[in-house]
Amino acid sequence: MAVNEFEIKKQICDIGKRIYNRNMVAANDGNISVKLDDHTFLCTPTGVSKGFMTPEYICKVNEKGEVIQANPGFRPSSEIKMHMRVYEKRPDVGSVVHAHPVYATSFAIAGIPLTQPIMPEAVIALGCVPIAPYGTPSTNEIPDAVEKYLPYFDAVLLESHGALTYSTDLLSAYMKMESVEFYAQLLYQSKQLGGPKEFDKATVQRLYEIRRKMGLPGKHPANLCQNKGSLNCHNCGSCENDGLGQHTGSTYAHGAENNSVSADQVAEITRKVMEQLGMN
């Protein structure tokens, strides 16, 4: 086999430590997988902390999630069905990461998708992050809930559960998880300052054009929103019922004009915060 499996196992362990050290998982949460070929995959085991793995922990499975090789005492992740569904529906994907990052998972628990266009990097590299309806862990309910989003998005929040990211290789899939969490944290904290100022539709379209010119891999709703047809995804509202069957609260379904904050308001809010912190 052309790939060095042992090196990939070490990389999985390294990413597991990063996820654990960044508080993206607690205890034994989370799972990681890497595609070796169409019939062979490496994945993290169930029931172990992702921050303390060594290469011998890693299991090898086939496209059905069945064990090809695992050392005594180790079994594949209980969420392997979810990983296999991603690989099945997205042949371009080479790695899948599932974690419970605090801010992103908070949005998932609150039923709020990450669709507001508030920073260029998130619009260009990440796109919108919808919420897949709740499913019971380790069953086919989660893969079934996630499946309809896979053709259009490279990251999905799992309702009341966590986040799922996937990309061409392990590092890229992990970086998307970092991006989802950073985006969610910025969105949360900007709401504490009175609400984020969203990009208007023209700005979003320019960012989409940059993405096209960069030729970034993966899927991205950069042409038309899958729900609203004529609007770009970031300004469509909230990834709600039409088309993809998203069911989320309407509190998030406001356009840029409703959530915008003027420069003067931001300056005044910042001044007051600094005053309270004794920084002025």
ABEGO torsion letter per residue (X at the ends): XABBAAAAAAAAAAAAAAAAAAGABBEABEBBBBBABAABBBBBBBGBBAAABBAAABBBBBAAGBBABBBBGBBBBAAAAAAAAAAAABAABABBBBBBBAAAAAAAAAGBBBABBABAAAAAAAEBBBBBBBBBBGBAAAAAAAAAAAAABABBBBBGAEBBBBBABAAAAAAAAAAAAAAAAAAAAAAAAGEBBBBBAAAAAAAAAAAAAAGBBEBBBAABBAAAGABBAAAAGAGBABGAGBBBBAAABBBAAAABBBAAAAAAAAAAAAAAAGAX
